């Protein structure tokens, strides 16, 4: 399954179908563009996508993607669904969107049921699809590590059995090494993005060549430098 970043396939290869990937990024706003590429690649390839958000509103995700030429809004509630675990924290205002809303990141049972609901809709379109979980770091703020581990294990297994390839995002530097190590142990692969001295790099457990691949951000999004 292609990540969706131009030229990246030459260096990194494809993500395995029906897999859970730990996606480690710096805690910077550019992280949204990386996963927007992944979602956009799916919906443009007629694959359904589910975007679970705990730290940004769905409308803002669509807006940020549109700034780089990715029109996710035209796919929303057609072959792209949002599970909104963020807007609960905002002032109560009339909501015109039809996203599936969860009452907060500590409501893991409700979150699990909501994910099942939208994945059921996604499976009506195609047997293989994509999921973004942005992000596990928020869950660790509201829940103990053991509870988050159990949640990831159960939800991850269900997503794989439903034909989904999921990016579980986590921000670097926000967690103890044993937390990250436990999550890595639970996943099928690891993709890590780093920002070093003003330059972007990506590496992966799926990488074909040694080292890391340099990236650059343009007005059309992110591309790998060959």
N, C-alpha and C positions, 0 to 999 in steps of 0.2 A: 504494500500500500504506500503510494507516494506521499511524502510530507507536504509537497506543494510549493516548496521554495525553489525557484529556478536554479538549475545547475547542481543542486544538492544531490540529486540521485546518482550522479557520476561518482561522488566521493563516499556517500553514506549508504547508498542502497535503499531498499524499501523496508518499511516497518512490517512485521509479520501480521497477517490477518488474525483476527480473534486473539488479540494480545493486550496486555496492560503494560504501559510504558510510563516510567517515572520521568517527568520532564522538569529538569532543574534549571531555573532561570535566576538572573539577578533581580532584586526587588526594584525594578525600574519600569516606567510606563511602557517602554517598547515591547515588553513581554506579550502584550495583547496582539501585536502585529504577527508574531510568530504563530500563535494558535489560530489567528484569523486566516493565515495561509492554509493551515491544515484543514480547517472547516470549509473554506472556499474551494479547495481542491476536491473535496468530497461532493459538495452539492453541485459543482459544475460537472462532475463525473457521474451524476445521477445516483450518488450514494447518499442515503439519509444521514443527518448529523444531529447530535444532541449536545447542547452547550449548557453545562451546569455552572452557574456563577455564584460565588459567595462574596466577591469583593468589588463588583462593578455592575452597574445596571445594564440590562440587555440593550436598551436604546443607545447607550454610550458605546457598547461593543460594536453595534451596527455603524454608528457614526465614525468611530476610529477606523473601521475597515473601509468605509466608503471613501475616506480621505486618501486611500491608496488604491482606489479603483475596484474594490471588492464590494459588490452590492449584495450584502447578506440579507438586507431587509426584504428584498423581493422573494426570498426563499422561505422567510419565517412563516411557520405554521403550514408550510407546504411539504418541504423535505428538510427543514431545519426547525428544531424546537428548543426553546430556552426553559431551563428550570431555574427560577429566580429565587435564590436564597440570600439576596442582598437588600431588596427594596423594603423588607420588613423594618429596617432601621431608619427609613426616611419618614418624613411627616406624612400623615395619612391624607392622601389626595385622590380624587377620582382617577382610576387607572383604565385607560382605553385599550391597553394591550391584552392579548389573550395568552400570555405566558403562564406556565404552571408555577405558582408561587408557594414558597415554603416559609413558615413562620419564624425561621431563624436557624443559624448553623448548629445550634444545640439540639434541634429537633431532628435527630438522625433517623428516627423511624419514619417520620413524614417525608424526609428527603429520600429515603430508600424507596418508599411507595411511589413518590412522584417520578423518580427515575424509571421505575418499572412501567409506569403509565406511558411515558413518552417513548420509551424503547419499544413498547408494544405497538405504538403507532408507526414507529420507524420501520419495524419489521414487516409491516404491510406493504412497504414500498420495495424493499430489497433485503436479501438475507445477510448482506454485509453492510456495515455502516461505521460511523466514527463518533466518538464522544470526546469532549474536552471537559475536564473537571478543574475549574479555576476558583479557588485553589485549596489544596489540603492544608496549607499554612493557616488559613482562617479557622478550619475545624480544630486545630490544635490550640487555638486561643480559647475556645469555648468548651473543649472536651479534654479528658485525660488521654495520654498517648495510647493506652491499652484499648480504650473505647474506639479511637480512630483506627487503630490497627484492625480490630474486628470488623468495623464498618467497611474498610477497604477490602478486606478478604472476602466478605460476603458479597458486596456490590460488584467487586472486580470479577468474581466467579460468575455471577449472573450476566454481566455484560459480555464476557467471553462466550458464554453458552448462547447468547443472543446474537452472536456474529459481529460484535463490536470491537474495534480497536480503539483503546482509550488512552488519552494523555492525561495522567494525573500530575498536575502542576504543583510544584513546591518551590518556595523562594530560598535561595542560598543564604547562609549566614543567619537564618532565623531559628535554627533548631540545633539541638545537641547532636554530636556525631552518631550516638547510638540510635537516635530517632531516624536519621537519614539511612543508616545501615540497615535498620529493620525494614524500612520501606523498600530499599533496594532488593533486599532478600525476597520480598513478596511479589516483585514485578518480573515481567518477562524480558524487559530490556530497559536501558537507561539512555536518555538523550540529555546532554548538558550544554547550556549556552553560557558563555562567559563574556564579560566586558572588561578588557584589559588594556590600560593605557590608551583609551579612546578607540579601541578596535574590538569588533565582535568576532567571536569564534564559536564553533559548535563541534562537539564530539559525541560519540555514541558507542554503545556496546555492539551496535550493528556495523560499525565503521569498517570499510574495506581496506583503507590505507592507514598507515601509522600516523599518530598525531591528531591534529585538529584541523578543521576547515575554516578559513576566514570568510566572514560574511560582510555585506555592506547594506545599508539602508538607503533606498532611493525613493523618488516620488511615486514609484510603482510598488513599493514594498521592500522585501528583503530578497537578496540574491546571493548565492555562493560565488566566491571568487575562485575561478579555476586555477 
